[in-house]
Amino acid sequence: MRLFIKNSLGEKKYLNTSASSRKELSNKIGSDYIEIENDTYHISQVMAEQTTESTPVSTVIGGALGLVGGMPGVLIGGVIGAILGNDSDKREKSNIEAFNRS
């Protein structure tokens, strides 16, 4: 998941840190306020959104299995890759919802 703040123009400004809650983020940065590009934001303005990083990992795993096992491996690898990607997406969505409610 990626953490961001929307500036006054509605542009997303991404943070170079991760946290599972706003409280954890506040503890990491040592303040309830964050300064980004000379603007100060309260920790409550930080939001989380989904990344797309899980898809490439699942694709690589599925492709590797496919190379090893021929045509049956391609089918099995595709299924395993889809399952892994789906589980990862569900877990990430849950983490995002938890952060945004915190």
Contacts in CASP RR format, 6 or more apart in sequence:
PFRMAT RR
TARGET T0000
AUTHOR 0000-0000-0000
METHOD contacts of the structure
MODEL  1
MRLFIKNSLGEKKYLNTSASSRKELSNKIGSDYIEIENDTYHISQVMAEQ
TTESTPVSTVIGGALGLVGGMPGVLIGGVIGAILGNDSDKREKSNIEAFN
RS
1 18 0 8 1.000
1 48 0 8 1.000
1 49 0 8 1.000
1 50 0 8 1.000
1 51 0 8 1.000
1 92 0 8 1.000
1 95 0 8 1.000
1 96 0 8 1.000
1 99 0 8 1.000
2 14 0 8 1.000
2 15 0 8 1.000
2 48 0 8 1.000
2 49 0 8 1.000
2 50 0 8 1.000
2 51 0 8 1.000
3 14 0 8 1.000
3 15 0 8 1.000
3 17 0 8 1.000
3 18 0 8 1.000
3 19 0 8 1.000
3 25 0 8 1.000
3 46 0 8 1.000
3 47 0 8 1.000
3 48 0 8 1.000
3 99 0 8 1.000
4 12 0 8 1.000
4 13 0 8 1.000
4 14 0 8 1.000
4 15 0 8 1.000
4 46 0 8 1.000
4 47 0 8 1.000
4 48 0 8 1.000
4 49 0 8 1.000
5 12 0 8 1.000
5 13 0 8 1.000
5 15 0 8 1.000
5 34 0 8 1.000
5 36 0 8 1.000
5 41 0 8 1.000
5 45 0 8 1.000
5 46 0 8 1.000
5 47 0 8 1.000
6 12 0 8 1.000
6 13 0 8 1.000
6 45 0 8 1.000
6 47 0 8 1.000
7 13 0 8 1.000
7 36 0 8 1.000
7 37 0 8 1.000
7 39 0 8 1.000
8 39 0 8 1.000
13 36 0 8 1.000
13 37 0 8 1.000
15 25 0 8 1.000
15 34 0 8 1.000
15 36 0 8 1.000
15 46 0 8 1.000
17 25 0 8 1.000
17 28 0 8 1.000
17 29 0 8 1.000
19 25 0 8 1.000
19 28 0 8 1.000
19 99 0 8 1.000
20 95 0 8 1.000
20 98 0 8 1.000
20 99 0 8 1.000
21 98 0 8 1.000
21 99 0 8 1.000
21 102 0 8 1.000
22 43 0 8 1.000
22 44 0 8 1.000
22 46 0 8 1.000
22 99 0 8 1.000
22 102 0 8 1.000
23 102 0 8 1.000
25 43 0 8 1.000
25 46 0 8 1.000
26 32 0 8 1.000
26 43 0 8 1.000
31 43 0 8 1.000
32 42 0 8 1.000
32 43 0 8 1.000
33 40 0 8 1.000
33 41 0 8 1.000
33 42 0 8 1.000
33 43 0 8 1.000
34 40 0 8 1.000
34 41 0 8 1.000
34 42 0 8 1.000
34 43 0 8 1.000
34 46 0 8 1.000
35 41 0 8 1.000
47 99 0 8 1.000
47 100 0 8 1.000
48 95 0 8 1.000
48 96 0 8 1.000
48 99 0 8 1.000
48 100 0 8 1.000
49 96 0 8 1.000
50 89 0 8 1.000
50 92 0 8 1.000
50 93 0 8 1.000
50 96 0 8 1.000
51 92 0 8 1.000
54 84 0 8 1.000
54 85 0 8 1.000
54 88 0 8 1.000
54 89 0 8 1.000
54 92 0 8 1.000
55 85 0 8 1.000
57 84 0 8 1.000
57 85 0 8 1.000
57 88 0 8 1.000
58 81 0 8 1.000
58 82 0 8 1.000
58 84 0 8 1.000
58 85 0 8 1.000
58 88 0 8 1.000
59 81 0 8 1.000
61 77 0 8 1.000
61 80 0 8 1.000
61 81 0 8 1.000
61 84 0 8 1.000
62 77 0 8 1.000
62 78 0 8 1.000
62 80 0 8 1.000
62 81 0 8 1.000
63 74 0 8 1.000
63 77 0 8 1.000
63 78 0 8 1.000
65 73 0 8 1.000
65 74 0 8 1.000
65 76 0 8 1.000
65 77 0 8 1.000
65 78 0 8 1.000
65 80 0 8 1.000
66 73 0 8 1.000
66 74 0 8 1.000
66 76 0 8 1.000
66 77 0 8 1.000
66 78 0 8 1.000
69 76 0 8 1.000
END
